Amino acid sequence: MTGEEHPGDAVPAGAPDESDHVEESVRARHGPRIAAELEREPVWARDFTDLAYEGRRLFSELLGTFLLVLAGAGAAVLDAATHGQIGRGAEVTAPGLTVLAVILFMGAVSGAHLNPVVSIAFALRGDFAWRRVPAYIAAQCAGAVLACLVLKATFGDLAHVGATLPGPGFSTAQVFVVEAVLSFGLVSTVLGTASSAQNVGSLSAVGVGAYIVTAGLWAGPVSGASMNPARSLGPALVSADLHDLWIYLTAPVVGALTAVGAALILRGPGGGPGGSRAAQGTLQPPRTGRR
């Protein structure tokens, strides 16, 4: 109520209400039980089809991926620049801690996917609209490229600008399998913590960050433990080394598809209201005069 309504502004009796259409679509998508839970949420937290703030969400994805790649690729660049002073432990820890921080400080804006296969996995599970996926992926890739441009302009073309490459002595097949398996674990962790069944809240950031560090510690020497097509695409484009890029674009997708199948077996379809909030963010529109 704004306090300035007039009799002529009233909705005619029997006229369709826009909220009725929203409720029907929610029931069709999630079923009556979850729809009843969603209806108890404030409008701003459940009306994820409103794209009015999509630009802010896309900027969040761009910025978050920029910071992730700046830390991940930057650690490799600075390790080369300092002749090994960074070390492999710091190289694999930096991106994990960065993801943890990004999820905590702006995960509520966009969901902090930071990874094309995460956006695809959320969409496959039904927690994220497919029409939003292309723009999310474009923002993630733009953030990755921007981070690598900054690294190259600052330090030069060291370590292929932090590119993820097969380790010496490992075959293409081995690298592909490792990247697919690592991506399966990462997406499983993301989907599992972003689920009403787990209900871990902000601890999901700790789980995802910890998995990234763990994957890098045991498998980094094999493939670089990218698990993220945008993370690999940025350095490859900026350094103009596309030779092994196809592995890092396709293997994470295979892992993500497998993880969605595993999530279906473990929890059934969808992540529930908690999964939708985690996937899409809960960006609250500014206050208006309405109550």
KOLSEVO-438787 format. One record per residue (C-alpha): residue in one letter; x, y, z. Coordinates in steps of 0.05 Angstrom, whole numbers, plus 32768, in hexadecimal, padded with zeros to 4 digits. Layout:
N
REC rest   px   py   pz
REC    A    X    Y    Z
...
END
This chain:
291
REC rest   px   py   pz
REC    M 8000 8000 8000
REC    T 801D 8043 7FEC
REC    G 7FE7 806F 800D
REC    E 7FD5 808E 7FC9
REC    E 7FA6 805A 7FAD
REC    H 7F64 806C 7F8D
REC    P 7F25 8044 7F84
REC    G 7F32 803F 7F39
REC    D 7F74 801D 7F47
REC    A 7F53 7FDF 7F64
REC    V 7F5B 7F9E 7F3E
REC    P 7F17 7F88 7F23
REC    A 7EF8 7F4D 7F45
REC    G 7F0A 7F0C 7F22
REC    A 7F44 7F2B 7EFC
REC    P 7F82 7EFF 7EF9
REC    D 7FB8 7F12 7F2A
REC    E 8001 7F10 7F13
REC    S 8014 7EED 7F55
REC    D 7FE4 7EB5 7F42
REC    H 800C 7EA7 7F03
REC    V 804D 7EA6 7F2C
REC    E 8030 7E75 7F5E
REC    E 8017 7E47 7F27
REC    S 805B 7E46 7F06
REC    V 807D 7E37 7F49
REC    R 804D 7DFD 7F56
REC    A 8058 7DE1 7F10
REC    R 80A3 7DE5 7F18
REC    H 80AE 7DCF 7F60
REC    G 806E 7DAA 7F74
REC    P 803B 7DBD 7FA9
REC    R 8066 7DAE 7FE6
REC    I 80A1 7DDA 7FD2
REC    A 8073 7E0E 7FB5
REC    A 8052 7E14 7FFA
REC    E 8096 7E20 8019
REC    L 80A9 7E54 7FE4
REC    E 8068 7E7A 7FEF
REC    R 807C 7E86 8037
REC    E 80BB 7EAB 801E
REC    P 80B9 7EF6 8010
REC    V 80AA 7F07 7FC8
REC    W 80F1 7F20 7FB9
REC    A 810E 7EDD 7FCF
REC    R 80E2 7EB1 7FA4
REC    D 80D5 7ED9 7F65
REC    F 8114 7EC3 7F42
REC    T 80F6 7ECD 7EFD
REC    D 80FC 7F19 7F05
REC    L 8137 7F2F 7EDB
REC    A 8136 7F78 7EF2
REC    Y 8177 7F6E 7F18
REC    E 8199 7F3F 7EE7
REC    G 81CD 7F73 7ED5
REC    R 81E4 7F76 7F1E
REC    R 81E5 7F2A 7F22
REC    L 820F 7F25 7EE2
REC    F 8240 7F58 7EFD
REC    S 8245 7F2E 7F3C
REC    E 8257 7EF1 7F12
REC    L 828A 7F18 7EE9
REC    L 82AA 7F35 7F28
REC    G 82AB 7EF4 7F4D
REC    T 82C9 7ECD 7F14
REC    F 82FC 7F05 7F09
REC    L 8313 7EFD 7F51
REC    L 8314 7EB2 7F4C
REC    V 833F 7EB1 7F0D
REC    L 836A 7EE9 7F27
REC    A 837C 7EBE 7F62
REC    G 8380 7E7B 7F3D
REC    A 83A6 7E91 7EFF
REC    G 83CA 7EC8 7F25
REC    A 83E9 7E97 7F56
REC    A 8408 7E70 7F1C
REC    V 8420 7EB1 7EFB
REC    L 8440 7ECB 7F3B
REC    D 845F 7E87 7F4A
REC    A 8482 7E8D 7F07
REC    A 8494 7ED6 7F13
REC    T 84B2 7EC7 7F58
REC    H 84D5 7E87 7F42
REC    G 84AB 7E59 7F6E
REC    Q 849E 7E84 7FAC
REC    I 8453 7E78 7FA9
REC    G 8455 7E2C 7FA9
REC    R 8420 7DFA 7F94
REC    G 83FD 7DFC 7FD8
REC    A 83EF 7E46 7FD1
REC    E 83DC 7E3E 7F88
REC    V 83A4 7E0D 7F98
REC    T 838F 7E30 7FD8
REC    A 8386 7E75 7FBA
REC    P 834B 7E65 7F8C
REC    G 8328 7E3C 7FC1
REC    L 832C 7E74 7FF5
REC    T 8317 7EA7 7FC0
REC    V 82D8 7E7F 7FAF
REC    L 82C8 7E79 7FF9
REC    A 82CE 7EC5 8001
REC    V 82A6 7ED5 7FC2
REC    I 826C 7EA7 7FD6
REC    L 8269 7EC7 801A
REC    F 826C 7F0F 8004
REC    M 823F 7F0E 7FC7
REC    G 8221 7EC9 7FBF
REC    A 81DC 7EE6 7FD0
REC    V 81DF 7F14 7F93
REC    S 81E8 7EE1 7F5B
REC    G 81F2 7E9E 7F7C
REC    A 823E 7EA4 7F70
REC    H 8241 7E6E 7F3B
REC    L 8285 7E86 7F21
REC    N 8287 7E4A 7EF3
REC    P 825F 7E39 7EB4
REC    V 8255 7DF1 7EC8
REC    V 8237 7E06 7F0A
REC    S 8204 7E32 7EE5
REC    I 81F4 7DF8 7EB6
REC    A 81ED 7DC7 7EF1
REC    F 81BD 7DF5 7F17
REC    A 8194 7DFD 7ED7
REC    L 8192 7DB2 7ECC
REC    R 817B 7DA7 7F13
REC    G 8143 7DDA 7F09
REC    D 815C 7E0D 7F3A
REC    F 8172 7E40 7F06
REC    A 814F 7E59 7EC7
REC    W 816F 7E42 7E86
REC    R 8164 7E86 7E66
REC    R 8194 7EA4 7E99
REC    V 81CC 7E72 7E8C
REC    P 81EB 7E91 7E4D
REC    A 81F3 7ED6 7E6C
REC    Y 8210 7EB7 7EAC
REC    I 8243 7E90 7E84
REC    A 8255 7ECD 7E5B
REC    A 8260 7EF6 7E9A
REC    Q 828C 7EBF 7EB8
REC    C 82B7 7EBA 7E7A
REC    A 82BD 7F05 7E75
REC    G 82D5 7F08 7EBE
REC    A 8308 7ED2 7EB0
REC    V 8323 7EF4 7E72
REC    L 8326 7F38 7E96
REC    A 834E 7F1A 7ECF
REC    C 8380 7EFB 7E9F
REC    L 8387 7F3D 7E79
REC    V 8398 7F5F 7EBA
REC    L 83CC 7F29 7ECB
REC    K 83EC 7F2D 7E86
REC    A 83EE 7F79 7E86
REC    T 840E 7F78 7ECC
REC    F 843E 7F3D 7EC9
REC    G 8443 7F29 7E80
REC    D 8436 7EE5 7E60
REC    L 8452 7EBC 7E99
REC    A 843B 7E73 7EA3
REC    H 840B 7E7D 7E68
REC    V 83E6 7EB0 7E94
REC    G 83D6 7E79 7EC5
REC    A 83B8 7E48 7E92
REC    T 83A1 7E04 7EA9
REC    L 83C9 7DD1 7E81
REC    P 83D5 7D86 7E84
REC    G 840E 7D74 7EB3
REC    P 844E 7D57 7E97
REC    G 844A 7D0C 7E8C
REC    F 83FE 7D08 7E8D
REC    S 83D5 7CF4 7E51
REC    T 8399 7D19 7E35
REC    A 836B 7CE1 7E4C
REC    Q 8386 7CE5 7E93
REC    V 837D 7D30 7E96
REC    F 8336 7D2C 7E7A
REC    V 8321 7CF7 7EAD
REC    V 8340 7D1E 7EE7
REC    E 831E 7D5F 7ED3
REC    A 82DB 7D3B 7ECA
REC    V 82E0 7D19 7F0E
REC    L 82F6 7D59 7F31
REC    S 82BD 7D7F 7F11
REC    F 828C 7D49 7F27
REC    G 82A3 7D52 7F6E
REC    L 82A0 7D9E 7F6B
REC    V 825A 7DA1 7F4D
REC    S 8242 7D6B 7F7D
REC    T 825C 7D96 7FB7
REC    V 823A 7DD4 7F9B
REC    L 81F8 7DB1 7F8F
REC    G 81FA 7D8D 7FD1
REC    T 8208 7DCA 7FFC
REC    A 81D6 7DF4 7FD3
REC    S 819C 7DC9 7FE7
REC    S 8164 7DCE 801A
REC    A 8175 7D86 802E
REC    Q 81BA 7D9B 8048
REC    N 81A6 7DE0 8061
REC    V 81EE 7DF5 8070
REC    G 81E5 7E3E 805E
REC    S 8226 7E66 805B
REC    L 824E 7E28 806B
REC    S 8244 7E15 8022
REC    A 827B 7E47 8012
REC    V 82AB 7E20 8040
REC    G 8298 7DDE 801F
REC    V 82A2 7DF7 7FD8
REC    G 82E3 7E1C 7FE8
REC    A 82FF 7DDF 800D
REC    Y 82EF 7DB1 7FD3
REC    I 8314 7DDF 7FA2
REC    V 8351 7DDF 7FCE
REC    T 834F 7D93 7FD9
REC    A 8347 7D85 7F8E
REC    G 8382 7DB1 7F7E
REC    L 83AE 7D91 7FB3
REC    W 83A7 7D4A 7F99
REC    A 8399 7D55 7F4E
REC    G 83B8 7D98 7F3D
REC    P 83F7 7D79 7F1F
REC    V 83CD 7D50 7EEF
REC    S 839F 7D84 7ED0
REC    G 83A5 7DC4 7EF7
REC    A 8363 7DB4 7F19
REC    S 833B 7DE8 7EF3
REC    M 82F5 7DCB 7EF8
REC    N 82DE 7E0B 7ED8
REC    P 82DA 7E1A 7E8C
REC    A 82DC 7E65 7E98
REC    R 831A 7E5E 7EC4
REC    S 833E 7E39 7E8C
REC    L 8322 7E63 7E53
REC    G 833C 7EA5 7E6D
REC    P 8386 7E94 7E6E
REC    A 8381 7E6C 7E2D
REC    L 8364 7EA6 7E06
REC    V 8392 7EDB 7E24
REC    S 83D1 7EB0 7E1A
REC    A 83B7 7E97 7DD6
REC    D 83C6 7E4F 7DEA
REC    L 8387 7E27 7DD8
REC    H 83A9 7DE4 7DCE
REC    D 838B 7DBE 7E09
REC    L 8351 7DEC 7E17
REC    W 831D 7DBA 7DFE
REC    I 832C 7D8D 7E39
REC    Y 831B 7DC4 7E6B
REC    L 82DC 7DD8 7E46
REC    T 82BE 7D92 7E3F
REC    A 82D6 7D69 7E7B
REC    P 82B5 7D97 7EAF
REC    V 8273 7D92 7E89
REC    V 8277 7D46 7E8B
REC    G 8285 7D49 7ED6
REC    A 824B 7D7A 7EE2
REC    L 8219 7D4F 7EBC
REC    T 822D 7D13 7EE5
REC    A 8227 7D3C 7F25
REC    V 81E0 7D51 7F14
REC    G 81CE 7D08 7F09
REC    A 81ED 7CF6 7F4D
REC    A 81C6 7D2F 7F6E
REC    L 8186 7D14 7F50
REC    I 8193 7CD0 7F6F
REC    L 81A7 7CED 7FB2
REC    R 8172 7D22 7FBB
REC    G 813F 7D1C 7F83
REC    P 812F 7D54 7F52
REC    G 8140 7D9C 7F65
REC    G 8163 7DB8 7FA1
REC    G 8124 7DD3 7FC3
REC    P 811A 7E1C 7FD8
REC    G 8161 7E1E 7FF5
REC    G 817E 7E05 7FB4
REC    S 8159 7E3A 7F8C
REC    R 816F 7E71 7FBB
REC    A 81B7 7E5A 7FB8
REC    A 81B7 7E54 7F6C
REC    Q 8195 7E95 7F5C
REC    G 81A7 7EC3 7F96
REC    T 8177 7EEA 7FC1
REC    L 8184 7F30 7FA7
REC    Q 8150 7F5C 7FCA
REC    P 8132 7F95 7FA2
REC    P 8138 7FD9 7FC3
REC    R 8101 7FEE 7FF2
REC    T 80C5 8012 7FD5
REC    G 8089 8033 7FF5
REC    R 8063 7FF2 7FF1
REC    R 8059 7FC8 8030
END
